[in-house]
Amino acid sequence: MRWGRALILYRYVKTDGLLHRGRDARVSIALANSGHLQIGLILPRNEATSVYKEFQQAGHEGLQHMFYWSEDYQDH
């Protein structure tokens, strides 16, 4: 497996319009691609509640979610 040379980093992404418990959060997102595989790392950057922060506070670590692209969305 060969990873692309560049890791794309988005610092302090403001999630306008995507609210969790009535508040929006700031996060940093890093993306890397290898062929059809994409890895994304998401880091909460403020004290606002978010699905990512709640996942960490519950004592979890590692995979929080997984997704895939479908060629024919209606059949899945």
Buried (B, 14 or more C-beta within 10 A) or exposed (E): EEEEEEEEEEEEBEBEEEEBEEEBBBBBBBBBBEEEEBEEEBBBBBEBBBBBBBBEEEEEEEEEEEEEEEEEEEEE
